């Protein structure tokens, strides 16, 4: 069953609509047309104690935290592009920058700030579409993007797709924040990432252009590891990011498990499945108590975990052995699934 209601009105007059998808088994997924945001996923209906996604109970509070991209589909290019520029087919493109000299998650007015149009919906899915014009934030080509959320028997899936009328770069992802305890810290959560290598960064969180082995580092998450232990380990990379905010090279190809999370206090578990080559792990390092989510508890450092399947950061300027370029006649696509137990 799908229902909708007005979530609020933005200062520019745009109404934001909340769409609620309910599974016959009791689960409840809440999606906003603003940013194609997942604002809530409750394992059982309206019961707030079963919430596993960090979201907000009002548009005002959601917008106050917009700079952290809670639950949004981010793009046109997820993560960071160094110096806000890249060269494609011999032409340099200058982008808007919103993190010093860096373009983060699409720039000043990225996809997370846009109103997406609902183009399809049924009892178990909803599809939203966004058209990004040529030159948007400095990116070439008109990009037509679709995001389809679909209820599964044990969770939900997101299918992303994009086409262009001119050569461009594209890499979208979901910036979903998780807390399997429903609130408070995630430091006791056990995190496992299917990766033997990670991407080291500089002081601006830009990749150093190489992959390092995770062995004997805080990034060795090949076995279930308490998050609080990992982020307190010694190491320059942990100090630079004030925790983990790094991209991992996921083993294998195609749809496969990329990460697992478990909350020991309640036994809840998550298995994240994706077809993307990499996964950004962010341990909520810069949450400082400014924002209040639907749980009513101010978000402090380590109160949320983001797992973002994606291309590696700065791919248009790096040589990762794969391309971020999309050309006319091609289809860019990505699928990710969140399975809960």
KASULLIN-V627626 format. One record per residue. N is the residue number from 1. RES is the residue in one small letter. PHI is phi in whole degrees, 0 to 359 (999 if undefined). Layout:
N:RES:PHI  N:RES:PHI
//
This chain:
1:x:999  2:x:236  3:x:223  4:x:221  5:x:200  6:x:287  7:x:270  8:x:161  9:x:234  10:x:284  11:x:303  12:x:275  13:x:96  14:x:289  15:x:278  16:x:250  17:x:255  18:x:256  19:x:249  20:x:243  21:x:253  22:x:241  23:x:275  24:x:304  25:x:282  26:x:115  27:x:290  28:x:219  29:x:248  30:x:242  31:x:236  32:x:258  33:x:285  34:x:282  35:x:73  36:x:49  37:x:283  38:x:274  39:x:263  40:x:193  41:x:219  42:x:252  43:x:293  44:x:224  45:x:36  46:x:274  47:x:292  48:x:296  49:x:288  50:x:258  51:x:289  52:x:235  53:x:250  54:x:274  55:x:221  56:x:227  57:x:264  58:x:211  59:x:295  60:x:299  61:x:290  62:x:295  63:x:288  64:x:300  65:x:256  66:x:299  67:x:293  68:x:261  69:x:62  70:x:303  71:x:74  72:x:277  73:x:277  74:x:256  75:x:174  76:x:287  77:x:229  78:x:289  79:x:69  80:x:255  81:x:241  82:x:297  83:x:59  84:x:60  85:x:207  86:x:205  87:x:246  88:x:227  89:x:52  90:x:84  91:x:248  92:x:274  93:x:241  94:x:261  95:x:256  96:x:292  97:x:243  98:x:220  99:x:217  100:x:65  101:x:269  102:x:259  103:x:266  104:x:246  105:x:52  106:x:102  107:x:106  108:x:302  109:x:236  110:x:284  111:x:297  112:x:293  113:x:261  114:x:263  115:x:272  116:x:273  117:x:263  118:x:283  119:x:248  120:x:210  121:x:199  122:x:215  123:x:293  124:x:234  125:x:208  126:x:214  127:x:242  128:x:244  129:x:231  130:x:220  131:x:253  132:x:255  133:x:289  134:x:304  135:x:88  136:x:301  137:x:58  138:x:98  139:x:282  140:x:281  141:x:82  142:x:280  143:x:246  144:x:253  145:x:241  146:x:234  147:x:229  148:x:245  149:x:264  150:x:223  151:x:290  152:x:247  153:x:297  154:x:234  155:x:164  156:x:206  157:x:234  158:x:231  159:x:247  160:x:247  161:x:213  162:x:207  163:x:228  164:x:222  165:x:256  166:x:205  167:x:305  168:x:206  169:x:244  170:x:209  171:x:196  172:x:258  173:x:203  174:x:262  175:x:257  176:x:289  177:x:254  178:x:242  179:x:206  180:x:289  181:x:274  182:x:85  183:x:164  184:x:78  185:x:284  186:x:256  187:x:296  188:x:275  189:x:297  190:x:263  191:x:242  192:x:231  193:x:238  194:x:277  195:x:213  196:x:260  197:x:221  198:x:223  199:x:256  200:x:288  201:x:235  202:x:263  203:x:293  204:x:262  205:x:65  206:x:266  207:x:302  208:x:279  209:x:89  210:x:210  211:x:250  212:x:250  213:x:291  214:x:281  215:x:304  216:x:63  217:x:228  218:x:296  219:x:264  220:x:278  221:x:249  222:x:291  223:x:244  224:x:307  225:x:229  226:x:296  227:x:301  228:x:301  229:x:288  230:x:296  231:x:283  232:x:257  233:x:288  234:x:288  235:x:153  236:x:299  237:x:294  238:x:294  239:x:295  240:x:298  241:x:264  242:x:58  243:x:145  244:x:257  245:x:212  246:x:225  247:x:263  248:x:246  249:x:275  250:x:280  251:x:293  252:x:82  253:x:223  254:x:72  255:x:291  256:x:204  257:x:292  258:x:252  259:x:202  260:x:227  261:x:227  262:x:224  263:x:257  264:x:296  265:x:289  266:x:233  267:x:79  268:x:292  269:x:227  270:x:232  271:x:240  272:x:260  273:x:243  274:x:206  275:x:255  276:x:275  277:x:283  278:x:219  279:x:219  280:x:273  281:x:249  282:x:231  283:x:262  284:x:67  285:x:293  286:x:250  287:x:289  288:x:231  289:x:89  290:x:286  291:x:251  292:x:241  293:x:279  294:x:297  295:x:293  296:x:87  297:x:262  298:x:302  299:x:280  300:x:252  301:x:308  302:x:84  303:x:266  304:x:204  305:x:233  306:x:250  307:x:237  308:x:242  309:x:294  310:x:192  311:x:280  312:x:297  313:x:302  314:x:59  315:x:304  316:x:298  317:x:247  318:x:240  319:x:251  320:x:259  321:x:80  322:x:210  323:x:254  324:x:254  325:x:272  326:x:241  327:x:241  328:x:305  329:x:90  330:x:261  331:x:238  332:x:269  333:x:212  334:x:205  335:x:223  336:x:219  337:x:225  338:x:251  339:x:250  340:x:249  341:x:218
//
